[in-house]
Amino acid sequence: MKEFISKLLNGMSIGIVVALIPNALLGEILKLLIPHFPPLQHLFDITVFTMSLLPVLIGVMVGITFKLTPIQTASVGIASMVGSGVIQKTAEGVMTLNGIGIVINIGITAALTVLFVQFLGDKLKAYAILLMPTLSILIPGMVGYLLLPFMKQSTGIIGTAVAHITSLQPVVMGALIAMIFCTIILLPISTVGVATVIMLSGIGAGAANLGIVAAGVGLAISSYKANSMGTALAHVLGSPKIQMKNFLMKPQIAIPMLITAAVLGALAGILNIQGTPYSAGFGLSGLVGPLNYMNLAEGGWNSRNIAVMISTFLVLPILLNIGLLFVFSRKLKMIKASDYKLDFE
């Protein structure tokens, strides 16, 4: 069971990174350039569309991780799409793709489909190419589709809990929300989904974003010895979610990031660092968080706000994580570099 979950989470992590990185790298930059060069709107639209392919990519990556056949892998991909919630039908009957879906439900559907195609094995013989994709949609795919409303409701419950915290004292609230989002970004739950469900804004959104910054920067620093520099940077430029498997297997690896998140979240309350429901779900990816803070900050791009942005979104996350990682790895010996090893081969 442990090996099964490990492979599932590894496949999900790869799919998430591949789907989200293009928009994370280019999204905010393109938004700044589009008013001056409108044809770039097409490129931006493509990166958004790619994000909606997340369920298929997760399914395919999970299939590859389990070393399934091409037909089995494709079947996991389409079944994951069915159970994702990405596909929506308008009043006019037009099928559209919207958002990235409910990540936890995508994972459940992918897992069920892997078990299903493994159970079928070669029983279908020459009819596999005809029946396996169809049966994968009809059985595990539809199970995922039926589970979707319950998974959405669970995401809403998490969102409601976070919303309740926002009514507390700003500094304490900021620290708690930052820690919550630092944790959520390492789980098969969409931070963007949680933030938009409760329309998290203001200091709450700023704190949430800083919690994700703490996770991304900390995991980049802690993992570069065990992985390539490119993989380490993917935690910041893409998503810290690629450490999902390691976090669920060894939760203690996130302790330095959680403490960093608490400090940064408290500073959000002190310095009035704000955000939007959309920016709350991102860290430094595409510079969504820092740019939204600057756009919302009183005084705009003045020297004070620039100094606050650089210190809270870059300098402090680096310094705090380095110091805490030293304490927890060298002094307390609770974590080691190999705990952050990622296998994308």
Backbone torsions as a table, in degrees:
resi	resn	phi	psi	omega
1	MET	NA	-42.6	179.8
2	LYS	-61.1	-42.0	179.6
3	GLU	-65.7	-38.9	179.2
4	PHE	-62.0	-48.6	-179.7
5	ILE	-63.4	-39.7	179.5
6	SER	-61.1	-45.7	179.1
7	LYS	-65.6	-40.7	179.7
8	LEU	-61.1	-48.8	-178.4
9	LEU	-66.5	-34.8	178.6
10	ASN	-65.2	-44.2	178.3
11	GLY	-64.0	-41.3	177.9
12	MET	-62.2	-42.6	-178.8
13	SER	-60.4	-44.4	-179.6
14	ILE	-64.2	-45.5	-179.9
15	GLY	-60.4	-40.4	-179.8
16	ILE	-63.2	-45.9	-178.8
17	VAL	-63.6	-47.6	-177.7
18	VAL	-60.7	-39.6	-176.5
19	ALA	-75.9	-36.0	-171.3
20	LEU	-94.8	-23.0	-174.6
21	ILE	-62.4	-43.1	-178.9
22	PRO	-54.9	-47.2	179.4
23	ASN	-70.8	-34.8	179.6
24	ALA	-62.8	-39.3	-178.7
25	LEU	-76.8	-38.2	-170.2
26	LEU	-107.2	-22.5	-169.8
27	GLY	-50.9	-60.8	-175.5
28	GLU	-68.7	-34.4	177.9
29	ILE	-64.5	-42.7	179.5
30	LEU	-65.0	-37.0	178.7
31	LYS	-60.4	-35.1	179.3
32	LEU	-72.9	-31.7	-175.0
33	LEU	-89.3	-26.6	-175.0
34	ILE	-56.3	-42.8	178.5
35	PRO	-58.1	-27.7	-178.6
36	HIS	-95.0	-22.2	-179.9
37	PHE	-143.4	79.4	-172.8
38	PRO	-51.8	-32.8	179.9
39	PRO	-57.6	-20.2	178.5
40	LEU	-67.4	-13.0	177.3
41	GLN	-58.0	-36.0	179.7
42	HIS	-63.4	-41.5	179.0
43	LEU	-65.5	-41.1	177.9
44	PHE	-62.2	-43.8	179.5
45	ASP	-60.2	-37.1	180.0
46	ILE	-65.6	-40.6	-179.9
47	THR	-67.1	-34.5	176.4
48	VAL	-67.5	-42.6	178.3
49	PHE	-60.9	-40.4	180.0
50	THR	-60.6	-35.8	177.6
51	MET	-61.0	-35.1	-179.4
52	SER	-74.0	-9.8	175.6
53	LEU	-86.1	3.0	-179.1
54	LEU	-49.7	-46.9	-178.3
55	PRO	-60.1	-42.8	179.5
56	VAL	-64.1	-44.2	-178.5
57	LEU	-64.7	-39.1	176.4
58	ILE	-61.8	-47.1	-179.6
59	GLY	-59.4	-45.0	-179.4
60	VAL	-65.7	-44.0	-180.0
61	MET	-65.0	-37.7	176.3
62	VAL	-63.9	-43.0	178.3
63	GLY	-60.4	-42.6	178.5
64	ILE	-65.5	-40.3	179.4
65	THR	-61.3	-36.8	179.0
66	PHE	-85.2	3.8	179.2
67	LYS	56.8	44.1	176.9
68	LEU	-78.9	165.7	176.9
69	THR	-72.5	163.9	178.8
70	PRO	-55.1	-42.6	-179.9
71	ILE	-65.6	-42.4	178.5
72	GLN	-64.4	-42.0	-180.0
73	THR	-62.9	-45.4	178.4
74	ALA	-62.9	-35.8	179.4
75	SER	-65.9	-39.1	176.8
76	VAL	-64.4	-38.0	179.6
77	GLY	-62.5	-47.8	-176.7
78	ILE	-73.8	-33.8	177.4
79	ALA	-66.1	-38.5	178.1
80	SER	-62.7	-36.6	178.2
81	MET	-64.8	-39.8	-179.8
82	VAL	-61.8	-39.7	-176.6
83	GLY	-91.3	10.4	-172.0
84	SER	-87.4	-33.1	-173.1
85	GLY	88.1	3.1	179.7
86	VAL	-74.5	-36.8	-176.9
87	ILE	-79.5	125.7	179.8
88	GLN	-132.3	148.9	-179.0
89	LYS	-113.1	124.6	-178.5
90	THR	-78.7	171.5	179.1
91	ALA	-61.5	-26.3	179.4
92	GLU	-85.0	0.6	179.2
93	GLY	86.7	10.7	-179.6
94	VAL	-86.4	132.1	178.0
95	MET	-85.6	128.2	-179.2
96	THR	-128.0	160.4	172.8
97	LEU	-107.6	129.4	-176.0
98	ASN	-138.9	119.4	177.5
99	GLY	75.9	-161.8	-178.3
100	ILE	-112.3	-2.4	178.9
101	GLY	87.7	-177.5	178.2
102	ILE	-94.2	104.1	-170.1
103	VAL	-58.0	-41.5	-178.4
104	ILE	-64.5	-35.5	179.0
105	ASN	-72.8	-33.4	175.3
106	ILE	-61.2	-44.1	179.5
107	GLY	-63.9	-41.5	178.8
108	ILE	-63.5	-45.0	180.0
109	THR	-63.5	-42.1	178.4
110	ALA	-61.9	-42.6	-179.7
111	ALA	-63.3	-45.0	179.5
112	LEU	-62.8	-38.0	-178.9
113	THR	-70.6	-37.5	176.0
114	VAL	-60.0	-47.1	178.3
115	LEU	-61.5	-37.7	-178.1
116	PHE	-67.2	-47.9	-177.4
117	VAL	-71.1	-30.3	175.3
118	GLN	-68.7	-36.2	176.8
119	PHE	-64.3	-42.2	178.8
120	LEU	-66.8	-38.4	179.5
121	GLY	52.1	-126.3	178.7
122	ASP	-104.6	21.4	-179.0
123	LYS	-63.8	-29.1	-177.7
124	LEU	-82.6	-13.0	177.2
125	LYS	49.5	-124.4	-174.5
126	ALA	-68.7	-15.2	-178.0
127	TYR	-92.3	5.0	-176.2
128	ALA	-58.2	-44.1	-176.9
129	ILE	-66.3	-23.6	178.4
130	LEU	-87.3	-42.8	-169.6
131	LEU	-96.2	-33.9	-173.7
132	MET	-61.9	-47.5	178.1
133	PRO	-62.1	-40.0	-178.8
134	THR	-66.3	-46.6	180.0
135	LEU	-66.5	-32.5	179.1
136	SER	-66.2	-35.1	176.0
137	ILE	-71.9	-43.8	-174.1
138	LEU	-70.8	-31.7	-174.1
139	ILE	-105.6	-79.2	-179.3
140	PRO	-65.5	-34.1	179.1
141	GLY	-62.0	-44.6	-179.3
142	MET	-73.6	-29.5	174.0
143	VAL	-62.0	-44.6	176.5
144	GLY	-61.6	-40.1	179.6
145	TYR	-63.5	-40.2	179.4
146	LEU	-71.1	-28.8	178.4
147	LEU	-77.3	-18.8	-172.4
148	LEU	-53.4	-47.9	-179.8
149	PRO	-59.4	-36.3	-179.9
150	PHE	-70.3	-38.1	178.5
151	MET	-67.7	-38.4	176.1
152	LYS	-62.5	-40.0	-179.6
153	GLN	-65.4	-38.7	179.4
154	SER	-65.2	-38.6	175.9
155	THR	-62.4	-38.8	178.4
156	GLY	-64.0	-36.3	178.8
157	ILE	-64.1	-43.3	177.6
158	ILE	-60.8	-43.4	179.7
159	GLY	-61.8	-40.4	179.2
160	THR	-63.7	-39.9	178.6
161	ALA	-62.7	-42.6	178.7
162	VAL	-65.0	-40.7	180.0
163	ALA	-61.3	-36.5	179.5
164	HIS	-63.5	-39.1	-179.3
165	ILE	-63.6	-31.4	-177.6
166	THR	-64.9	-15.9	179.8
167	SER	-83.4	-5.3	179.9
168	LEU	-81.2	-179.3	178.6
169	GLN	-58.0	134.2	-170.7
170	PRO	-51.5	-44.0	-176.8
171	VAL	-67.6	-48.4	178.3
172	VAL	-64.3	-44.4	178.8
173	MET	-58.2	-45.5	-179.3
174	GLY	-60.1	-44.3	179.9
175	ALA	-62.6	-45.0	-178.1
176	LEU	-66.5	-43.9	-179.0
177	ILE	-65.7	-39.9	178.1
178	ALA	-61.0	-41.6	179.2
179	MET	-67.5	-39.1	178.9
180	ILE	-62.2	-47.2	-178.6
181	PHE	-73.0	-28.7	173.4
182	CYS	-62.3	-34.2	178.3
183	THR	-78.7	-45.0	-177.6
184	ILE	-60.1	-36.7	-178.4
185	ILE	-66.1	-15.5	178.7
186	LEU	-101.8	8.9	179.4
187	LEU	-117.3	162.3	177.9
188	PRO	-76.0	51.4	179.5
189	ILE	-131.0	137.1	-177.8
190	SER	-79.2	119.3	176.0
191	THR	-65.6	-36.9	177.2
192	VAL	-63.5	-41.2	179.7
193	GLY	-61.8	-46.8	179.9
194	VAL	-63.0	-44.8	-177.6
195	ALA	-64.9	-39.6	-178.0
196	THR	-77.5	-29.8	178.2
197	VAL	-59.8	-41.1	-177.2
198	ILE	-100.2	3.4	-178.4
199	MET	51.4	51.4	-179.6
200	LEU	-65.7	125.8	-177.6
201	SER	-144.6	-177.6	177.9
202	GLY	63.2	-143.4	-178.3
203	ILE	-62.4	-35.0	178.4
204	GLY	-58.1	-43.7	179.4
205	ALA	-68.9	-39.5	178.0
206	GLY	-63.0	-42.6	179.1
207	ALA	-65.4	-41.5	178.5
208	ALA	-59.5	-44.2	-180.0
209	ASN	-63.5	-40.9	179.0
210	LEU	-67.0	-29.7	174.9
211	GLY	-63.7	-38.5	178.4
212	ILE	-72.6	-35.4	174.9
213	VAL	-60.4	-44.3	179.6
214	ALA	-58.6	-42.8	179.6
215	ALA	-66.9	-47.8	-176.5
216	GLY	-63.9	-49.2	-179.3
217	VAL	-65.0	-45.2	-179.2
218	GLY	-61.7	-43.2	-179.2
219	LEU	-71.3	-30.8	176.0
220	ALA	-65.1	-45.2	-179.3
221	ILE	-66.9	-44.3	-174.9
222	SER	-73.0	-24.1	-172.9
223	SER	-101.4	-7.7	-172.3
224	TYR	-66.7	-26.8	177.9
225	LYS	-71.1	-31.1	-178.2
226	ALA	-91.3	-16.1	-177.2
227	ASN	-130.8	177.8	176.0
228	SER	-74.8	163.4	178.8
229	MET	-62.7	-37.8	178.5
230	GLY	-61.2	-42.0	178.2
231	THR	-66.0	-39.2	178.4
232	ALA	-61.9	-44.6	-179.8
233	LEU	-66.1	-25.8	179.8
234	ALA	-62.3	-24.8	176.9
235	HIS	-65.2	-32.0	-178.1
236	VAL	-93.3	-48.9	-176.2
237	LEU	-77.3	-27.3	178.9
238	GLY	-104.8	-100.7	-179.1
239	SER	-150.1	137.0	174.4
240	PRO	-62.4	-11.3	-177.1
241	LYS	-61.7	-15.4	178.4
242	ILE	-67.0	-14.2	175.9
243	GLN	-93.2	11.5	-175.2
244	MET	-55.0	-46.3	-178.7
245	LYS	-61.5	-50.2	-178.1
246	ASN	-62.6	-38.1	179.8
247	PHE	-64.9	-43.7	-178.6
248	LEU	-70.1	-28.3	177.9
249	MET	-80.8	-35.5	-178.0
250	LYS	-138.1	80.2	-175.2
251	PRO	-57.9	-24.5	-177.1
252	GLN	-64.4	-16.4	-179.0
253	ILE	-66.8	-16.6	-177.4
254	ALA	-96.7	-1.1	-176.6
255	ILE	-58.9	-45.6	178.9
256	PRO	-60.8	-37.7	-179.9
257	MET	-69.1	-37.0	-179.7
258	LEU	-66.2	-39.9	177.8
259	ILE	-66.6	-42.9	176.4
260	THR	-59.3	-42.7	179.6
261	ALA	-60.9	-41.6	-180.0
262	ALA	-61.3	-42.9	179.8
263	VAL	-65.4	-46.9	-178.3
264	LEU	-65.9	-38.7	178.9
265	GLY	-64.5	-39.3	176.9
266	ALA	-63.6	-39.0	178.3
267	LEU	-65.3	-31.2	176.6
268	ALA	-60.3	-39.2	178.0
269	GLY	-70.9	-37.1	-178.4
270	ILE	-73.3	-43.3	-174.0
271	LEU	-95.1	2.1	178.8
272	ASN	59.4	48.4	177.2
273	ILE	-82.9	118.4	-173.5
274	GLN	-115.0	167.8	178.4
275	GLY	-156.2	-171.7	179.2
276	THR	-119.7	168.0	177.1
277	PRO	-56.2	-32.1	179.9
278	TYR	-76.0	-46.4	-176.5
279	SER	-68.9	-24.7	-177.9
280	ALA	-59.7	-28.1	-176.3
281	GLY	-87.4	-1.3	-178.3
282	PHE	-116.5	159.0	173.5
283	GLY	-103.0	-112.4	176.1
284	LEU	-91.0	-1.9	-178.9
285	SER	-55.3	121.5	179.2
286	GLY	62.9	12.0	-178.1
287	LEU	58.8	26.8	-178.2
288	VAL	-60.5	-49.0	-177.7
289	GLY	-63.2	-54.7	-179.2
290	PRO	-60.1	-41.9	-178.1
291	LEU	-67.4	-38.4	177.8
292	ASN	-67.2	-37.4	176.7
293	TYR	-61.1	-45.9	-178.3
294	MET	-64.8	-35.7	179.8
295	ASN	-69.9	-29.3	-176.9
296	LEU	-95.5	-18.8	-175.6
297	ALA	-67.7	139.7	177.6
298	GLU	-65.8	126.0	-177.4
299	GLY	99.1	-10.7	176.6
300	GLY	61.9	-135.3	-174.3
301	TRP	-84.3	56.4	174.9
302	ASN	-92.2	172.9	-173.4
303	SER	-63.0	-37.7	179.9
304	ARG	-63.5	-49.2	-177.6
305	ASN	-64.3	-37.8	177.5
306	ILE	-63.9	-41.7	178.8
307	ALA	-63.9	-41.9	177.7
308	VAL	-63.0	-43.9	-179.4
309	MET	-61.1	-49.4	-177.4
310	ILE	-64.3	-41.0	-177.4
311	SER	-70.8	-42.8	-175.2
312	THR	-84.0	-30.4	-178.1
313	PHE	-94.7	-11.2	-176.6
314	LEU	-136.0	-62.2	-171.5
315	VAL	-64.4	-55.4	-178.1
316	LEU	-62.8	-43.5	176.7
317	PRO	-57.0	-38.4	179.6
318	ILE	-68.9	-50.5	-176.5
319	LEU	-64.8	-45.7	-179.7
320	LEU	-62.9	-44.6	-179.4
321	ASN	-65.6	-41.6	178.8
322	ILE	-60.6	-47.4	-179.9
323	GLY	-62.4	-45.6	-178.1
324	LEU	-70.6	-36.4	176.9
325	LEU	-64.4	-37.0	177.0
326	PHE	-62.5	-44.2	-179.2
327	VAL	-64.3	-47.6	-174.0
328	PHE	-78.5	-22.0	179.4
329	SER	-97.3	-47.0	-176.0
330	ARG	-85.3	-42.8	-175.5
331	LYS	-86.5	-54.6	-177.0
332	LEU	-87.2	-18.0	179.3
333	LYS	53.2	39.1	178.2
334	MET	-87.0	-23.3	-179.2
335	ILE	-137.0	159.6	175.8
336	LYS	-142.7	162.9	-174.5
337	ALA	-56.0	-38.6	-176.9
338	SER	-65.6	-17.6	178.1
339	ASP	-65.2	-20.1	-176.9
340	TYR	-102.6	10.4	-177.9
341	LYS	-65.1	133.0	177.4
342	LEU	-116.3	137.7	-178.7
343	ASP	-114.7	101.5	-179.9
344	PHE	-105.7	12.4	-178.7
345	GLU	-79.8	NA	NA
